[in-house]
Amino acid sequence: MITKTTNFIKQYFFMLALVATFIGFSAFKFAERFAAPDDGWYEVTPSPTDPDNPALQSIGNLIPAPPAEDSTSCAQFDNEGHNCAIELSFDRSDPNNQPEKPATVQEAESDMLVSILGEARQPEEEN
């Protein structure tokens, strides 16, 4: 009788520990969705039909900073082609008004909580 009770308590305790662990990890993943984005360089994908329209330049993932100069690919200076990356800074000073990563360059330009610190461009396409 004592063995059955002990086994029941062990199983019950193990189940509670498992549920608590699951809830704990889920809470961290849930909270990550509300964290402000990181400052840094973000990939920009221009529209193939209207690449110079900021409303159609979608902002992608955080990337390493593009090189200062590179005549063959995305670079911060000297290239005159389409936008390929944008450096963003987010104002996190108000804990009740945290910024979100903008979806397009136009949204970044109009969001008061987002500052554009730099941009990188592809080399000009030769015709």
C-alpha positions in Angstrom: 0.0 0.0 0.0 2.8 2.4 0.9 4.6 1.5 -2.4 1.5 2.4 -4.4 1.1 5.7 -2.6 4.8 6.5 -3.0 4.7 5.7 -6.8 1.6 7.8 -7.2 3.3 10.8 -5.4 6.4 10.4 -7.5 4.4 10.2 -10.8 2.3 13.2 -9.7 5.3 15.2 -8.8 7.1 14.4 -12.0 4.0 15.4 -14.0 3.8 18.7 -12.2 7.5 19.4 -12.8 7.0 18.6 -16.5 4.0 20.9 -16.8 5.8 23.7 -15.0 8.8 23.3 -17.2 6.6 23.4 -20.3 4.8 26.6 -19.1 8.2 28.2 -18.2 9.7 27.7 -21.6 6.5 28.7 -23.4 6.4 32.0 -21.4 9.9 32.9 -22.5 9.0 32.2 -26.2 5.8 34.3 -25.8 7.7 37.2 -24.2 10.3 37.2 -27.0 7.6 38.2 -29.5 7.1 41.5 -27.6 10.8 42.4 -27.3 11.9 45.4 -29.2 14.0 44.6 -32.3 17.8 45.0 -32.2 19.6 48.0 -33.6 21.7 47.3 -36.7 21.7 46.6 -40.4 18.6 44.9 -41.9 18.4 43.4 -45.4 16.2 45.3 -47.9 14.5 43.6 -50.8 13.3 46.1 -53.4 10.3 45.4 -55.6 11.2 44.1 -59.1 8.6 46.3 -60.7 9.3 49.6 -58.8 12.7 49.2 -56.9 13.0 52.9 -56.0 9.6 53.0 -54.2 10.3 52.9 -50.4 6.7 51.6 -49.8 7.7 48.5 -51.8 11.2 48.0 -50.3 10.6 45.2 -47.7 12.8 45.1 -44.6 14.1 41.6 -43.8 16.3 40.1 -41.2 19.2 41.6 -39.2 22.5 41.1 -41.1 26.1 41.9 -40.6 27.1 45.5 -41.6 27.8 45.7 -45.4 31.3 46.6 -46.4 32.1 50.3 -46.7 33.0 50.0 -50.4 32.5 47.1 -52.8 32.0 47.7 -56.5 30.5 44.2 -57.0 27.9 43.9 -54.2 26.0 45.7 -51.5 28.1 48.5 -49.9 27.6 51.5 -47.8 29.3 54.1 -50.0 29.9 54.8 -53.7 27.2 52.4 -55.1 24.3 54.1 -56.9 22.0 51.0 -57.5 19.0 49.8 -55.6 18.7 49.8 -51.8 20.0 46.5 -50.4 20.4 47.2 -46.6 19.3 49.8 -44.1 20.8 50.6 -40.6 18.1 51.1 -38.1 18.1 52.3 -34.5 15.0 51.8 -32.2 13.9 54.2 -29.4 13.3 52.0 -26.3 13.2 54.9 -23.8 9.4 54.5 -23.0 8.7 51.0 -21.6 5.0 51.4 -22.4 5.7 52.3 -26.1 8.2 49.8 -27.5 9.0 49.9 -31.3 8.3 47.2 -33.8 10.5 46.3 -36.7 9.0 48.1 -39.7 7.9 46.0 -42.7 9.0 48.5 -45.4 11.5 51.4 -45.7 8.6 53.8 -45.9 7.3 52.6 -42.5 10.8 53.1 -41.1 10.9 56.6 -42.5 7.5 57.5 -40.9 7.9 55.8 -37.5 8.9 58.2 -34.8 10.5 55.3 -32.8 12.8 54.3 -35.6 15.8 56.2 -36.9 17.5 55.4 -40.2 21.3 55.7 -39.6 22.5 54.5 -42.9 21.8 52.7 -46.1 23.7 50.5 -48.5 23.2 50.1 -52.2 23.9 47.6 -54.9 26.2 48.7 -57.8 24.4 50.5 -60.6 23.1 48.0 -63.2 24.8 48.5 -66.6 22.4 48.7 -69.6 
